[in-house]
């Protein structure tokens, strides 16, 4: 699976990047803001979008919806917002366990 990571925290992007690479997923790109995410989504070829709900410049959920309208990709939203609920996409809450991602990605692979 090819993964595109969007989070306004460079540290979180780095952690996610290394984790997915270790799990033999191909990280094809990353972005730190919604505008760049939308631009890169136009030309990157990816299967899964991992996106933070609260980006510095925009709402990650809205960015995810916009990307999903244009591309047939799976989406995982990560958030520290305990009040955020989403029926459309799986949500992984921070702090998270890596097994949270494993379970969702296993479902996506089948």
Secondary structure, 3 states (H helix, E strand, C coil): CEEEEECCCHHHHHHHHHHHHHCCCEEEEEECCHHHHHHHHHHCCCCEEEEECECCCCEHHHHHHHHHHHCCCEEEEEECCCCCCCCCCEEEECCCCHHHHHHHHHHHHC
